[in-house]
Amino acid sequence: MNETTYDITIIGGGPAGIFSAYFARLRKLNVALIESLPKLGGQPETLYAQKNIYDVAGLPKISGTQLSDQLIQQLHFLDCDEYLNTSVTKLTRKDDLWEITTTKDTIYTKAVIIAIGNGAFEPRKLTFEYDKAIEKNNLRYFVNDIEEFRNKDVVVAGGGDSAVDWAISLNNVSNKTSLIHRRNKYRAMESSVDELNDSSVEQLNPYIIKNVTFNSTNPDKIDITLKMIKSDEVKIITADKLLVNYGFISDSKILRDWNIDLTGPFIKVDQEMETNLPNVFAIGDIVSYPGKLQLITTSFAEGPIAVTKALRNLYPDKDYFQHSTSLFEK
Ligand SMILES: Cc1cc2nc3c(=O)[nH]c(=O)nc-3n(C[C@H](O)[C@H](O)[C@H](O)COP(=O)(O)OP(=O)(O)OC[C@H]3O[C@@H](n4cnc5c(N)ncnc54)[C@H](O)[C@@H]3O)c2cc1C
């Protein structure tokens, strides 16, 4: 058991969690940040490290991993207790405190901010049976290293933001990139779709993948069998790499045992990011409220709101109102 009782413990070290930890430290609170992965950063670090982000204020263009690194650097100006490789499994009320059970320590805290995004990252996989050896070199559900796609024939499957963004990015390094989607319309930002249409990415719509096998003459390659929707047309394309971007299965199941009010897989919060549980807040992709946008920039605003309300709840007499962070240079 850890001897410290924290003011605020933040569960989840994505953009929402890292920035709220920093903001809570600016407010001189005693803070713990718990992250199940070995590195802080959340989705930008884990799912799209090398993809560029264009909608964070003041940063015209920044890759996922650069944003994570800068958030971590900012947090380290003030430091907080980081528990990496540590997953939270249980949240229990103990008198006026919260007991947080993790895969390693038990942590006690006055307030909690849940920032777990979509929970543990589980990609939606191909639903048909295929030789799992294909996952070794040819089939990917994440891009960990863009270099492995260099000069390759690449097929991206999916029609959302992630698939469209990856098709555009990989097209810059691949020999050829094709994008397969089961509809004629993408569920992606208009600017990304415009960029896709202006690019040399081959668009194969409306097709679904029916099978993936090793190519019989060149086992370094794979044959992808496509079937046209509402048609008997079948075609086989040969590629080096298949990147499947069918989205992610959100795993907020653990929340069901925490007596926290949910709406679908999301946590219900009020306008101050407070949940139905005393001094338990939630921010980032895991929350739902009218008008919620699942964007980094939105989560950057939600963290300070949650921290400020937690501060007011815990220390009503403390002078919490600060306009200018330069005051902290003193
Ligand atoms: C391909 C793609 C492209 C995107 N592009 C953009 C973009 O250009 N601009 C933009 O604004 N947004 C973009 N987004 C969305 C953006 O990444 C999310 O809105 C943002 O990451 C949400 O931050 P978060 O901190 O709430 O959650 P996350 O980033 O999901 O972080 C949550 C963290 O919590 C950890 N965690 C989960 N469960 C536990 C547990 N039980 N215990 C401990 N830790 C736990 C996870 O490991 C994770 O690190 C994109 C998303 C994707 C998938």
The ligand as a Gaussian input file, in Angstrom:
#p B3LYP/6-31G(d) Opt

LIG

0 1
 C       -6.593000       7.787000     -35.699000
 C       -7.051000       8.911000     -34.835000
 C       -6.785000      10.196000     -35.218000
 C       -7.187000      11.256000     -34.410000
 N       -6.884000      12.532000     -34.797000
 C       -7.233000      13.562000     -33.999000
 C       -6.907000      14.902000     -34.386000
 O       -6.321000      15.146000     -35.441000
 N       -7.283000      15.911000     -33.538000
 C       -7.952000      15.685000     -32.347000
 O       -8.247000      16.626000     -31.606000
 N       -8.262000      14.418000     -31.968000
 C       -7.930000      13.365000     -32.754000
 N       -8.260000      12.093000     -32.370000
 C       -8.981000      11.913000     -31.083000
 C       -8.049000      12.133000     -29.867000
 O       -6.900000      11.311000     -29.975000
 C       -8.826000      11.813000     -28.588000
 O       -9.922000      12.711000     -28.495000
 C       -7.920000      11.995000     -27.365000
 O       -6.820000      11.116000     -27.406000
 C       -8.718000      11.745000     -26.071000
 O       -7.840000      11.849000     -25.001000
 P       -8.127000      11.075000     -23.626000
 O       -6.979000      11.451000     -22.747000
 O       -9.510000      11.339000     -23.190000
 O       -8.083000       9.527000     -23.987000
 P       -6.903000       8.595000     -24.556000
 O       -6.022000       9.327000     -25.483000
 O       -7.630000       7.394000     -25.059000
 O       -6.060000       8.186000     -23.255000
 C       -6.621000       7.382000     -22.256000
 C       -5.493000       6.688000     -21.511000
 O       -6.043000       5.961000     -20.400000
 C       -5.362000       4.728000     -20.255000
 N       -6.239000       3.799000     -19.544000
 C       -7.373000       3.215000     -20.000000
 N       -7.912000       2.415000     -19.059000
 C       -7.093000       2.519000     -17.973000
 C       -7.121000       1.933000     -16.665000
 N       -8.102000       1.111000     -16.264000
 N       -6.096000       2.209000     -15.801000
 C       -5.085000       3.051000     -16.168000
 N       -5.033000       3.644000     -17.394000
 C       -6.020000       3.391000     -18.274000
 C       -5.089000       4.301000     -21.695000
 O       -4.009000       3.393000     -21.769000
 C       -4.771000       5.652000     -22.365000
 O       -3.378000       5.930000     -22.356000
 C       -7.885000      11.010000     -33.176000
 C       -8.156000       9.700000     -32.787000
 C       -7.751000       8.650000     -33.599000
 C       -8.055000       7.244000     -33.161000

